[in-house]
Amino acid sequence: MTSSVIMVMAYLLDRWLGEVKRFHPLVGFGWLSTAIEHTFNFQHATPKTTSILLPRLLGILSWLILCLPLPILYYYFHQNQLFFWCLDALVLYFAIGLKSLKLHALQIFNPLNKNDLATARYFCGYLVSRNTADLSEQEISRATVESVLENGHDAAVASFFWFIIGGIPLVILHRLANTLDAMWGYKNQRFINFGWCAARMDDLLGWPSAKITALLYACQTNLSYSKMISALHNGYRQGQHYKSLNGGWVMATGASVLNFTLGGTATYHGKAVTSIPLGCGNSVVKNDIFRSINLVNKAVIILIFTYFCYQFLHYFYSVNL
């Protein structure tokens, strides 16, 4: 039952300490990723004179260089010893960002609660990539809730899920791939081809964990079977038409459970983008920020508790047999 203990320790470390303020491993990874991108992504300035093949191949090579060595080395040197169990808990703690997500959301909620839209817009800009300069209170609330529900998967559930499936090597692989997607997964002139692999690999690695996240959200319907099925149906039906398949699944399901509607028009890099409605019910209000934070946190607790029960029963039956 060591892996269950590791998950609990990582969760508690995140709850007690929050995100590392200095020398976070992903900061160094971001610096290295930028250096490699500047070296290999040299054809974006003249897209009309080159094919898409070379920049995609260079993007694939860059992804392999950045994402594969560390998980492979960790797998190769890992041993079933106390030191590595502690190291596993530490790495898993670095990979999740549950408390950080909560604090960022509260940085937006608290000014909203004081009708300080300027400060709320400022901090909202740290959490989302859309233009926040002219957002209303309702639009700020919507942007925050969407980010909380989507990042509940990216920054929390996915890391625990991949730890259950394959240990820390898969946690590292997913976290690095997800970080590269956040850096390179844009459909602009610079990254449309070079970032193609980063975007596709993040979609691939996020596909199973997003479905688990949606299920964990749907479980929180006060044992209402019909509402649970309805929430998952919305996740499947609406998520297929959202700009991010994995993000659409988790946001549509979470919004359905909490009985509000997400989606609509937002401005990204000066361009208005309209997404389909996600979920069902009322428009989002500022108090729904708290509700979305609680939904994400409970999803993680349910996952850890369920896996602990599974391991306990497996151990109990193996001993008695």
Contacts in CASP RR format, 6 or more apart in sequence:
PFRMAT RR
TARGET T0000
AUTHOR 0000-0000-0000
METHOD contacts of the structure
MODEL  1
MTSSVIMVMAYLLDRWLGEVKRFHPLVGFGWLSTAIEHTFNFQHATPKTT
SILLPRLLGILSWLILCLPLPILYYYFHQNQLFFWCLDALVLYFAIGLKS
LKLHALQIFNPLNKNDLATARYFCGYLVSRNTADLSEQEISRATVESVLE
NGHDAAVASFFWFIIGGIPLVILHRLANTLDAMWGYKNQRFINFGWCAAR
MDDLLGWPSAKITALLYACQTNLSYSKMISALHNGYRQGQHYKSLNGGWV
MATGASVLNFTLGGTATYHGKAVTSIPLGCGNSVVKNDIFRSINLVNKAV
IILIFTYFCYQFLHYFYSVNL
1 308 0 8 1.000
1 311 0 8 1.000
1 312 0 8 1.000
1 315 0 8 1.000
2 85 0 8 1.000
3 163 0 8 1.000
3 164 0 8 1.000
3 167 0 8 1.000
3 307 0 8 1.000
3 311 0 8 1.000
4 304 0 8 1.000
4 307 0 8 1.000
4 308 0 8 1.000
4 311 0 8 1.000
4 312 0 8 1.000
5 85 0 8 1.000
6 85 0 8 1.000
6 88 0 8 1.000
6 89 0 8 1.000
6 92 0 8 1.000
6 163 0 8 1.000
7 92 0 8 1.000
7 160 0 8 1.000
7 163 0 8 1.000
7 164 0 8 1.000
7 304 0 8 1.000
7 307 0 8 1.000
7 308 0 8 1.000
8 304 0 8 1.000
8 308 0 8 1.000
9 89 0 8 1.000
9 93 0 8 1.000
10 89 0 8 1.000
10 90 0 8 1.000
10 92 0 8 1.000
10 93 0 8 1.000
10 95 0 8 1.000
10 96 0 8 1.000
11 96 0 8 1.000
11 98 0 8 1.000
11 300 0 8 1.000
11 301 0 8 1.000
11 304 0 8 1.000
13 89 0 8 1.000
13 90 0 8 1.000
13 93 0 8 1.000
14 93 0 8 1.000
14 96 0 8 1.000
14 97 0 8 1.000
14 98 0 8 1.000
14 99 0 8 1.000
15 98 0 8 1.000
15 99 0 8 1.000
17 93 0 8 1.000
17 99 0 8 1.000
18 97 0 8 1.000
18 99 0 8 1.000
18 100 0 8 1.000
18 103 0 8 1.000
19 97 0 8 1.000
19 99 0 8 1.000
19 100 0 8 1.000
20 94 0 8 1.000
24 94 0 8 1.000
25 94 0 8 1.000
26 94 0 8 1.000
26 175 0 8 1.000
26 179 0 8 1.000
29 66 0 8 1.000
29 176 0 8 1.000
29 179 0 8 1.000
30 179 0 8 1.000
30 183 0 8 1.000
32 66 0 8 1.000
33 66 0 8 1.000
33 179 0 8 1.000
33 180 0 8 1.000
33 183 0 8 1.000
33 184 0 8 1.000
34 183 0 8 1.000
36 62 0 8 1.000
36 65 0 8 1.000
36 66 0 8 1.000
37 62 0 8 1.000
37 183 0 8 1.000
37 184 0 8 1.000
37 194 0 8 1.000
40 58 0 8 1.000
40 59 0 8 1.000
40 61 0 8 1.000
40 62 0 8 1.000
40 194 0 8 1.000
41 55 0 8 1.000
41 58 0 8 1.000
41 59 0 8 1.000
41 62 0 8 1.000
41 190 0 8 1.000
41 191 0 8 1.000
41 194 0 8 1.000
43 50 0 8 1.000
43 54 0 8 1.000
43 55 0 8 1.000
43 58 0 8 1.000
43 193 0 8 1.000
43 194 0 8 1.000
44 55 0 8 1.000
44 189 0 8 1.000
44 190 0 8 1.000
44 191 0 8 1.000
44 193 0 8 1.000
44 194 0 8 1.000
47 189 0 8 1.000
47 192 0 8 1.000
47 193 0 8 1.000
52 193 0 8 1.000
55 193 0 8 1.000
55 194 0 8 1.000
56 193 0 8 1.000
56 194 0 8 1.000
56 196 0 8 1.000
56 197 0 8 1.000
58 194 0 8 1.000
59 184 0 8 1.000
59 193 0 8 1.000
59 194 0 8 1.000
59 195 0 8 1.000
59 196 0 8 1.000
59 197 0 8 1.000
59 198 0 8 1.000
60 197 0 8 1.000
62 194 0 8 1.000
62 197 0 8 1.000
63 177 0 8 1.000
63 180 0 8 1.000
63 197 0 8 1.000
63 198 0 8 1.000
63 201 0 8 1.000
66 176 0 8 1.000
66 180 0 8 1.000
67 173 0 8 1.000
67 176 0 8 1.000
67 177 0 8 1.000
67 180 0 8 1.000
67 201 0 8 1.000
68 173 0 8 1.000
70 172 0 8 1.000
70 176 0 8 1.000
71 169 0 8 1.000
71 170 0 8 1.000
71 172 0 8 1.000
71 173 0 8 1.000
71 176 0 8 1.000
72 169 0 8 1.000
74 91 0 8 1.000
74 168 0 8 1.000
74 169 0 8 1.000
74 172 0 8 1.000
75 169 0 8 1.000
78 84 0 8 1.000
78 168 0 8 1.000
78 169 0 8 1.000
87 168 0 8 1.000
88 163 0 8 1.000
88 167 0 8 1.000
88 168 0 8 1.000
91 168 0 8 1.000
91 171 0 8 1.000
91 172 0 8 1.000
92 159 0 8 1.000
92 160 0 8 1.000
92 163 0 8 1.000
92 168 0 8 1.000
92 171 0 8 1.000
95 159 0 8 1.000
95 171 0 8 1.000
95 172 0 8 1.000
95 174 0 8 1.000
95 175 0 8 1.000
96 155 0 8 1.000
96 156 0 8 1.000
96 159 0 8 1.000
96 160 0 8 1.000
97 155 0 8 1.000
97 156 0 8 1.000
98 152 0 8 1.000
98 155 0 8 1.000
98 156 0 8 1.000
98 296 0 8 1.000
98 297 0 8 1.000
98 300 0 8 1.000
100 155 0 8 1.000
101 148 0 8 1.000
101 151 0 8 1.000
101 152 0 8 1.000
101 155 0 8 1.000
101 156 0 8 1.000
101 293 0 8 1.000
101 296 0 8 1.000
102 293 0 8 1.000
102 297 0 8 1.000
104 123 0 8 1.000
104 126 0 8 1.000
104 127 0 8 1.000
105 127 0 8 1.000
105 144 0 8 1.000
105 147 0 8 1.000
105 148 0 8 1.000
105 289 0 8 1.000
105 292 0 8 1.000
105 293 0 8 1.000
106 289 0 8 1.000
106 293 0 8 1.000
107 123 0 8 1.000
107 126 0 8 1.000
108 120 0 8 1.000
108 123 0 8 1.000
108 124 0 8 1.000
108 127 0 8 1.000
108 140 0 8 1.000
108 144 0 8 1.000
108 289 0 8 1.000
109 144 0 8 1.000
109 286 0 8 1.000
109 289 0 8 1.000
109 290 0 8 1.000
111 117 0 8 1.000
111 118 0 8 1.000
111 119 0 8 1.000
111 120 0 8 1.000
111 123 0 8 1.000
112 120 0 8 1.000
112 137 0 8 1.000
112 140 0 8 1.000
112 141 0 8 1.000
112 286 0 8 1.000
112 289 0 8 1.000
113 286 0 8 1.000
115 137 0 8 1.000
117 135 0 8 1.000
117 136 0 8 1.000
117 137 0 8 1.000
117 140 0 8 1.000
120 137 0 8 1.000
120 140 0 8 1.000
121 132 0 8 1.000
121 133 0 8 1.000
121 135 0 8 1.000
121 140 0 8 1.000
122 132 0 8 1.000
124 132 0 8 1.000
124 135 0 8 1.000
124 140 0 8 1.000
124 143 0 8 1.000
124 144 0 8 1.000
125 132 0 8 1.000
127 143 0 8 1.000
127 144 0 8 1.000
127 147 0 8 1.000
128 143 0 8 1.000
128 144 0 8 1.000
128 146 0 8 1.000
128 147 0 8 1.000
129 268 0 8 1.000
130 143 0 8 1.000
130 266 0 8 1.000
130 267 0 8 1.000
130 268 0 8 1.000
131 266 0 8 1.000
131 267 0 8 1.000
131 268 0 8 1.000
131 269 0 8 1.000
131 270 0 8 1.000
132 140 0 8 1.000
132 143 0 8 1.000
135 143 0 8 1.000
137 286 0 8 1.000
138 283 0 8 1.000
138 284 0 8 1.000
138 285 0 8 1.000
139 266 0 8 1.000
140 286 0 8 1.000
141 284 0 8 1.000
141 285 0 8 1.000
141 286 0 8 1.000
141 288 0 8 1.000
141 289 0 8 1.000
142 262 0 8 1.000
142 263 0 8 1.000
142 264 0 8 1.000
142 283 0 8 1.000
142 284 0 8 1.000
143 266 0 8 1.000
144 289 0 8 1.000
144 292 0 8 1.000
145 255 0 8 1.000
145 260 0 8 1.000
145 262 0 8 1.000
145 284 0 8 1.000
145 288 0 8 1.000
145 289 0 8 1.000
145 292 0 8 1.000
146 251 0 8 1.000
146 262 0 8 1.000
146 263 0 8 1.000
148 289 0 8 1.000
148 292 0 8 1.000
148 293 0 8 1.000
148 296 0 8 1.000
149 217 0 8 1.000
149 250 0 8 1.000
149 251 0 8 1.000
149 254 0 8 1.000
149 255 0 8 1.000
149 262 0 8 1.000
149 292 0 8 1.000
149 295 0 8 1.000
149 296 0 8 1.000
150 244 0 8 1.000
150 247 0 8 1.000
150 248 0 8 1.000
150 250 0 8 1.000
150 251 0 8 1.000
151 296 0 8 1.000
152 213 0 8 1.000
152 250 0 8 1.000
152 296 0 8 1.000
152 299 0 8 1.000
153 206 0 8 1.000
153 209 0 8 1.000
153 210 0 8 1.000
153 213 0 8 1.000
153 246 0 8 1.000
153 247 0 8 1.000
153 250 0 8 1.000
154 178 0 8 1.000
156 296 0 8 1.000
156 299 0 8 1.000
156 300 0 8 1.000
157 209 0 8 1.000
157 212 0 8 1.000
157 213 0 8 1.000
157 216 0 8 1.000
157 296 0 8 1.000
157 299 0 8 1.000
157 300 0 8 1.000
157 303 0 8 1.000
158 174 0 8 1.000
158 178 0 8 1.000
158 205 0 8 1.000
158 206 0 8 1.000
158 209 0 8 1.000
158 210 0 8 1.000
158 213 0 8 1.000
159 171 0 8 1.000
159 174 0 8 1.000
159 175 0 8 1.000
160 300 0 8 1.000
160 303 0 8 1.000
160 304 0 8 1.000
161 208 0 8 1.000
161 209 0 8 1.000
161 212 0 8 1.000
161 213 0 8 1.000
161 303 0 8 1.000
162 170 0 8 1.000
162 171 0 8 1.000
162 173 0 8 1.000
162 174 0 8 1.000
162 205 0 8 1.000
162 209 0 8 1.000
163 170 0 8 1.000
163 171 0 8 1.000
164 307 0 8 1.000
173 205 0 8 1.000
174 205 0 8 1.000
174 206 0 8 1.000
174 209 0 8 1.000
177 198 0 8 1.000
177 201 0 8 1.000
177 202 0 8 1.000
177 205 0 8 1.000
178 202 0 8 1.000
178 205 0 8 1.000
178 206 0 8 1.000
180 198 0 8 1.000
180 201 0 8 1.000
180 202 0 8 1.000
181 198 0 8 1.000
181 199 0 8 1.000
181 201 0 8 1.000
181 202 0 8 1.000
183 198 0 8 1.000
184 191 0 8 1.000
184 194 0 8 1.000
184 195 0 8 1.000
184 198 0 8 1.000
184 199 0 8 1.000
185 191 0 8 1.000
185 195 0 8 1.000
185 198 0 8 1.000
185 199 0 8 1.000
185 202 0 8 1.000
186 192 0 8 1.000
186 195 0 8 1.000
188 269 0 8 1.000
203 245 0 8 1.000
203 246 0 8 1.000
206 246 0 8 1.000
207 245 0 8 1.000
207 246 0 8 1.000
210 245 0 8 1.000
210 246 0 8 1.000
210 247 0 8 1.000
210 249 0 8 1.000
210 250 0 8 1.000
211 249 0 8 1.000
212 303 0 8 1.000
213 249 0 8 1.000
213 250 0 8 1.000
213 253 0 8 1.000
213 299 0 8 1.000
214 231 0 8 1.000
214 232 0 8 1.000
214 235 0 8 1.000
214 249 0 8 1.000
214 250 0 8 1.000
214 253 0 8 1.000
214 254 0 8 1.000
215 232 0 8 1.000
216 299 0 8 1.000
216 300 0 8 1.000
216 302 0 8 1.000
216 303 0 8 1.000
217 231 0 8 1.000
217 250 0 8 1.000
217 253 0 8 1.000
217 254 0 8 1.000
217 257 0 8 1.000
217 295 0 8 1.000
217 299 0 8 1.000
218 228 0 8 1.000
218 231 0 8 1.000
218 232 0 8 1.000
218 253 0 8 1.000
218 254 0 8 1.000
218 256 0 8 1.000
218 257 0 8 1.000
219 228 0 8 1.000
219 299 0 8 1.000
219 302 0 8 1.000
220 257 0 8 1.000
220 295 0 8 1.000
220 298 0 8 1.000
220 299 0 8 1.000
220 302 0 8 1.000
221 227 0 8 1.000
221 228 0 8 1.000
221 231 0 8 1.000
221 257 0 8 1.000
227 256 0 8 1.000
227 257 0 8 1.000
230 256 0 8 1.000
230 280 0 8 1.000
231 253 0 8 1.000
231 254 0 8 1.000
231 256 0 8 1.000
231 257 0 8 1.000
231 279 0 8 1.000
232 253 0 8 1.000
234 252 0 8 1.000
234 253 0 8 1.000
234 255 0 8 1.000
234 256 0 8 1.000
234 278 0 8 1.000
234 279 0 8 1.000
234 280 0 8 1.000
235 248 0 8 1.000
235 249 0 8 1.000
235 252 0 8 1.000
235 253 0 8 1.000
235 256 0 8 1.000
235 278 0 8 1.000
235 279 0 8 1.000
236 249 0 8 1.000
237 252 0 8 1.000
238 248 0 8 1.000
238 252 0 8 1.000
238 276 0 8 1.000
238 277 0 8 1.000
238 278 0 8 1.000
238 279 0 8 1.000
239 245 0 8 1.000
239 247 0 8 1.000
239 248 0 8 1.000
239 249 0 8 1.000
239 251 0 8 1.000
239 252 0 8 1.000
239 278 0 8 1.000
241 276 0 8 1.000
242 248 0 8 1.000
242 251 0 8 1.000
242 252 0 8 1.000
242 275 0 8 1.000
242 276 0 8 1.000
242 278 0 8 1.000
243 273 0 8 1.000
243 275 0 8 1.000
248 278 0 8 1.000
251 262 0 8 1.000
251 278 0 8 1.000
251 279 0 8 1.000
252 262 0 8 1.000
252 278 0 8 1.000
252 279 0 8 1.000
253 279 0 8 1.000
254 279 0 8 1.000
254 292 0 8 1.000
254 295 0 8 1.000
255 261 0 8 1.000
255 262 0 8 1.000
255 278 0 8 1.000
255 279 0 8 1.000
255 280 0 8 1.000
256 279 0 8 1.000
256 280 0 8 1.000
257 295 0 8 1.000
258 288 0 8 1.000
258 291 0 8 1.000
258 292 0 8 1.000
258 295 0 8 1.000
259 280 0 8 1.000
259 281 0 8 1.000
259 282 0 8 1.000
260 279 0 8 1.000
260 281 0 8 1.000
260 282 0 8 1.000
260 283 0 8 1.000
260 284 0 8 1.000
260 285 0 8 1.000
260 288 0 8 1.000
261 277 0 8 1.000
261 278 0 8 1.000
261 279 0 8 1.000
261 280 0 8 1.000
261 281 0 8 1.000
261 282 0 8 1.000
261 283 0 8 1.000
261 284 0 8 1.000
262 277 0 8 1.000
262 278 0 8 1.000
262 279 0 8 1.000
262 284 0 8 1.000
263 275 0 8 1.000
263 276 0 8 1.000
263 277 0 8 1.000
263 278 0 8 1.000
264 274 0 8 1.000
264 275 0 8 1.000
264 276 0 8 1.000
264 277 0 8 1.000
265 272 0 8 1.000
265 273 0 8 1.000
265 274 0 8 1.000
265 275 0 8 1.000
266 272 0 8 1.000
266 273 0 8 1.000
266 275 0 8 1.000
267 273 0 8 1.000
END
